[in-house]
């Protein structure tokens, strides 16, 4: 049985006209196990709360079915972030203040920035998501000023910077030992 985010008691389920078979399964001693991407606290004897974990949960089938894989918001610099993204997803569940970059399975040269949950990626405009998507990046959109120099906005709303960059927006470090060795400006034809 799947419970959506919210608060539940055995009394509230009975008042919602839940079937007697559901109520018998969810007696006051029932053990609740949250799947990837969700947390639960409490019990039906008092109050059970189901919540989404911050980040993105990717599912192997449309309509949030199949095996879930939760991707938490980054909490460290991108160089030390060892997040493993799923190879393919058919539906994406994003929490508020989260965005993701996905690569389309049927067009590996295209990437799409996703700001909201997608119950079925095959329903994207023109069928561009048929065949699934691969998650490339997940970030918080809570930083007041965008992070620069390859830094990422962490789950607590601050920039996590690459080595050689520092400050609230990941500018070049004033410490000589941490300063970037060189910066190249590149166009399609040349780097200088």
HUZIFEN-V996837 format. One record per pair of residues at least 12 apart in sequence whose C-alpha atoms are under 10 Angstrom apart, sorted by the first residue. I is the first residue (numbers start at 0). J is the second residue. If there is no record, write none. Layout:
BEGIN
i->I j->J
i->I j->J
END
This chain:
BEGIN
i->0 j->21
i->0 j->24
i->0 j->25
i->0 j->31
i->1 j->33
i->1 j->34
i->2 j->31
i->2 j->33
i->2 j->48
i->2 j->49
i->2 j->50
i->3 j->37
i->3 j->48
i->3 j->49
i->3 j->50
i->3 j->51
i->4 j->37
i->4 j->38
i->4 j->39
i->4 j->48
i->4 j->49
i->4 j->50
i->4 j->51
i->5 j->39
i->5 j->47
i->5 j->48
i->5 j->49
i->5 j->50
i->5 j->51
i->6 j->39
i->6 j->40
i->6 j->41
i->6 j->42
i->6 j->43
i->6 j->46
i->6 j->47
i->6 j->48
i->6 j->49
i->6 j->50
i->7 j->41
i->7 j->42
i->7 j->43
i->7 j->44
i->7 j->45
i->7 j->46
i->7 j->47
i->7 j->48
i->7 j->49
i->8 j->25
i->8 j->26
i->8 j->27
i->8 j->41
i->8 j->42
i->8 j->43
i->8 j->44
i->8 j->45
i->8 j->46
i->8 j->47
i->8 j->48
i->9 j->22
i->9 j->23
i->9 j->25
i->9 j->26
i->9 j->27
i->9 j->42
i->9 j->43
i->9 j->44
i->9 j->45
i->9 j->46
i->9 j->47
i->10 j->22
i->10 j->43
i->10 j->44
i->10 j->45
i->10 j->46
i->11 j->43
i->11 j->46
i->12 j->25
i->12 j->43
i->25 j->42
i->25 j->43
i->25 j->44
i->26 j->42
i->26 j->43
i->26 j->44
i->27 j->42
i->27 j->43
i->27 j->44
i->27 j->45
i->27 j->46
i->28 j->42
i->28 j->43
i->28 j->44
i->29 j->42
i->29 j->43
i->29 j->44
i->30 j->42
i->30 j->43
i->31 j->43
i->31 j->47
i->31 j->49
i->33 j->49
i->33 j->50
i->33 j->51
i->34 j->51
i->34 j->66
i->34 j->67
i->34 j->68
i->34 j->69
i->35 j->51
i->35 j->52
i->35 j->56
i->35 j->57
i->35 j->58
i->35 j->66
i->35 j->67
i->35 j->68
i->35 j->69
i->35 j->70
i->36 j->50
i->36 j->51
i->36 j->52
i->36 j->53
i->36 j->54
i->36 j->55
i->36 j->56
i->36 j->57
i->36 j->67
i->36 j->68
i->36 j->69
i->36 j->70
i->36 j->71
i->36 j->92
i->36 j->93
i->36 j->94
i->37 j->49
i->37 j->50
i->37 j->51
i->37 j->52
i->37 j->53
i->37 j->56
i->37 j->69
i->38 j->50
i->38 j->51
i->38 j->52
i->39 j->51
i->39 j->52
i->51 j->92
i->51 j->93
i->51 j->94
i->51 j->95
i->52 j->69
i->52 j->70
i->52 j->71
i->52 j->72
i->52 j->93
i->52 j->94
i->53 j->69
i->53 j->70
i->53 j->71
i->53 j->72
i->53 j->93
i->53 j->94
i->53 j->95
i->53 j->96
i->53 j->97
i->53 j->139
i->53 j->154
i->54 j->69
i->54 j->70
i->54 j->71
i->54 j->72
i->54 j->73
i->54 j->92
i->54 j->93
i->54 j->94
i->54 j->95
i->54 j->96
i->54 j->97
i->54 j->98
i->54 j->99
i->54 j->137
i->54 j->138
i->54 j->139
i->54 j->154
i->55 j->67
i->55 j->68
i->55 j->69
i->55 j->70
i->55 j->71
i->55 j->72
i->55 j->91
i->55 j->92
i->55 j->93
i->55 j->94
i->55 j->95
i->55 j->97
i->55 j->98
i->55 j->99
i->55 j->115
i->55 j->116
i->55 j->134
i->55 j->136
i->55 j->137
i->55 j->138
i->56 j->68
i->56 j->69
i->56 j->70
i->56 j->71
i->56 j->85
i->56 j->88
i->56 j->90
i->56 j->91
i->56 j->92
i->56 j->93
i->56 j->94
i->56 j->116
i->57 j->69
i->57 j->70
i->57 j->84
i->57 j->85
i->57 j->87
i->57 j->88
i->57 j->89
i->57 j->90
i->57 j->91
i->57 j->92
i->57 j->93
i->57 j->116
i->57 j->117
i->57 j->132
i->57 j->133
i->57 j->134
i->58 j->85
i->58 j->87
i->58 j->88
i->58 j->89
i->58 j->90
i->58 j->91
i->58 j->92
i->58 j->118
i->58 j->119
i->59 j->85
i->59 j->86
i->59 j->87
i->59 j->88
i->59 j->89
i->59 j->90
i->59 j->91
i->59 j->131
i->59 j->132
i->60 j->87
i->60 j->88
i->60 j->89
i->60 j->90
i->60 j->91
i->60 j->118
i->60 j->119
i->60 j->120
i->60 j->131
i->61 j->88
i->61 j->89
i->61 j->90
i->61 j->91
i->61 j->117
i->61 j->118
i->61 j->119
i->61 j->120
i->61 j->121
i->61 j->122
i->61 j->131
i->62 j->89
i->62 j->90
i->62 j->91
i->62 j->92
i->62 j->117
i->62 j->118
i->62 j->119
i->62 j->120
i->63 j->88
i->63 j->89
i->63 j->90
i->63 j->91
i->63 j->92
i->63 j->116
i->63 j->117
i->63 j->118
i->63 j->119
i->64 j->89
i->64 j->90
i->64 j->118
i->65 j->88
i->65 j->89
i->65 j->90
i->66 j->88
i->67 j->85
i->67 j->88
i->67 j->90
i->67 j->91
i->67 j->92
i->68 j->83
i->68 j->84
i->68 j->85
i->68 j->88
i->68 j->91
i->69 j->83
i->69 j->84
i->69 j->85
i->69 j->91
i->69 j->92
i->69 j->93
i->70 j->82
i->70 j->83
i->70 j->84
i->70 j->85
i->70 j->93
i->70 j->134
i->70 j->136
i->70 j->137
i->70 j->138
i->71 j->97
i->71 j->137
i->71 j->138
i->71 j->139
i->71 j->153
i->71 j->154
i->72 j->97
i->72 j->98
i->72 j->136
i->72 j->137
i->72 j->138
i->72 j->139
i->72 j->151
i->72 j->152
i->72 j->153
i->72 j->154
i->72 j->155
i->73 j->136
i->73 j->137
i->73 j->138
i->73 j->139
i->73 j->151
i->73 j->152
i->73 j->153
i->73 j->154
i->73 j->155
i->73 j->158
i->73 j->159
i->74 j->138
i->74 j->151
i->74 j->152
i->74 j->153
i->74 j->154
i->74 j->155
i->74 j->156
i->74 j->157
i->74 j->158
i->74 j->159
i->75 j->150
i->75 j->151
i->75 j->152
i->75 j->153
i->75 j->154
i->75 j->158
i->75 j->159
i->75 j->160
i->75 j->161
i->76 j->149
i->76 j->150
i->76 j->151
i->76 j->152
i->76 j->153
i->76 j->158
i->76 j->159
i->76 j->160
i->76 j->161
i->76 j->162
i->77 j->149
i->77 j->150
i->77 j->151
i->77 j->152
i->77 j->153
i->77 j->159
i->77 j->160
i->77 j->161
i->77 j->162
i->78 j->149
i->78 j->150
i->78 j->159
i->78 j->160
i->78 j->161
i->78 j->162
i->79 j->161
i->79 j->162
i->82 j->136
i->82 j->137
i->83 j->134
i->83 j->135
i->84 j->133
i->84 j->134
i->84 j->135
i->84 j->136
i->84 j->137
i->85 j->132
i->85 j->133
i->85 j->134
i->85 j->135
i->86 j->104
i->86 j->131
i->86 j->132
i->86 j->133
i->86 j->134
i->86 j->135
i->87 j->101
i->87 j->102
i->87 j->103
i->87 j->104
i->87 j->130
i->87 j->131
i->87 j->132
i->87 j->133
i->87 j->134
i->88 j->101
i->88 j->103
i->88 j->104
i->88 j->119
i->88 j->120
i->88 j->128
i->88 j->130
i->88 j->131
i->88 j->132
i->88 j->133
i->88 j->134
i->89 j->117
i->89 j->118
i->89 j->119
i->89 j->120
i->89 j->121
i->89 j->122
i->89 j->128
i->89 j->129
i->89 j->130
i->89 j->131
i->89 j->132
i->89 j->133
i->90 j->116
i->90 j->117
i->90 j->118
i->90 j->119
i->90 j->120
i->90 j->121
i->90 j->128
i->90 j->131
i->90 j->132
i->91 j->113
i->91 j->115
i->91 j->116
i->91 j->117
i->91 j->118
i->91 j->119
i->91 j->120
i->91 j->132
i->91 j->134
i->92 j->115
i->92 j->116
i->92 j->117
i->92 j->118
i->93 j->113
i->93 j->114
i->93 j->115
i->93 j->116
i->93 j->117
i->93 j->137
i->94 j->114
i->94 j->115
i->94 j->116
i->94 j->139
i->95 j->114
i->95 j->115
i->95 j->116
i->95 j->139
i->95 j->140
i->95 j->141
i->96 j->114
i->96 j->115
i->96 j->138
i->96 j->139
i->96 j->140
i->96 j->141
i->96 j->142
i->96 j->154
i->96 j->156
i->97 j->113
i->97 j->114
i->97 j->115
i->97 j->116
i->97 j->137
i->97 j->138
i->97 j->139
i->97 j->140
i->97 j->141
i->97 j->152
i->97 j->154
i->98 j->112
i->98 j->113
i->98 j->114
i->98 j->115
i->98 j->116
i->98 j->136
i->98 j->137
i->98 j->138
i->98 j->139
i->98 j->140
i->99 j->111
i->99 j->112
i->99 j->113
i->99 j->114
i->99 j->115
i->99 j->116
i->99 j->134
i->99 j->135
i->99 j->136
i->99 j->137
i->99 j->138
i->99 j->139
i->99 j->140
i->100 j->112
i->100 j->113
i->100 j->114
i->100 j->132
i->100 j->133
i->100 j->134
i->100 j->135
i->100 j->136
i->100 j->137
i->100 j->138
i->101 j->113
i->101 j->128
i->101 j->131
i->101 j->132
i->101 j->133
i->101 j->134
i->101 j->135
i->101 j->136
i->101 j->137
i->102 j->128
i->102 j->131
i->102 j->132
i->102 j->133
i->102 j->134
i->102 j->135
i->102 j->136
i->103 j->120
i->103 j->127
i->103 j->128
i->103 j->129
i->103 j->130
i->103 j->131
i->103 j->132
i->103 j->133
i->103 j->134
i->104 j->127
i->104 j->128
i->104 j->129
i->104 j->130
i->104 j->131
i->104 j->132
i->104 j->133
i->105 j->126
i->105 j->127
i->105 j->128
i->105 j->129
i->105 j->130
i->105 j->131
i->105 j->132
i->106 j->127
i->106 j->128
i->106 j->129
i->106 j->130
i->106 j->132
i->107 j->132
i->107 j->133
i->109 j->127
i->110 j->132
i->110 j->133
i->110 j->134
i->110 j->135
i->111 j->128
i->111 j->132
i->111 j->134
i->111 j->135
i->112 j->135
i->112 j->136
i->112 j->137
i->113 j->134
i->113 j->137
i->114 j->140
i->119 j->131
i->120 j->132
i->136 j->151
i->137 j->151
i->137 j->152
i->137 j->153
i->138 j->151
i->138 j->152
i->138 j->153
i->138 j->154
i->139 j->151
i->139 j->152
i->139 j->153
i->139 j->154
i->139 j->155
i->139 j->156
i->139 j->157
i->139 j->158
i->140 j->152
i->140 j->153
i->140 j->154
i->140 j->156
i->141 j->153
i->141 j->154
i->141 j->155
i->141 j->156
i->141 j->157
i->141 j->158
i->142 j->154
i->142 j->155
i->142 j->156
i->142 j->157
i->142 j->158
i->142 j->167
i->142 j->168
i->143 j->156
i->143 j->157
i->143 j->158
i->143 j->167
i->143 j->168
i->144 j->156
i->144 j->157
i->144 j->158
i->144 j->167
i->144 j->168
i->145 j->157
i->145 j->158
i->145 j->167
i->145 j->168
i->145 j->169
i->146 j->158
i->146 j->159
i->146 j->160
i->146 j->166
i->146 j->167
i->146 j->168
i->146 j->169
i->146 j->170
i->147 j->159
i->147 j->160
i->147 j->161
i->147 j->164
i->147 j->165
i->147 j->167
i->147 j->168
i->147 j->169
i->147 j->170
i->147 j->171
i->148 j->160
i->148 j->161
i->148 j->162
i->148 j->163
i->148 j->164
i->148 j->165
i->148 j->168
i->148 j->169
i->148 j->170
i->148 j->171
i->149 j->161
i->149 j->162
i->149 j->164
i->149 j->169
i->149 j->170
i->150 j->162
i->150 j->164
i->150 j->165
i->150 j->167
i->150 j->168
i->150 j->169
i->150 j->170
i->151 j->168
i->151 j->169
i->152 j->168
i->157 j->169
i->161 j->177
i->161 j->179
i->162 j->176
i->162 j->177
i->162 j->178
i->162 j->179
i->163 j->175
i->163 j->176
i->163 j->177
i->163 j->178
i->163 j->179
i->163 j->180
i->164 j->177
i->164 j->178
i->164 j->179
i->165 j->177
i->165 j->178
END
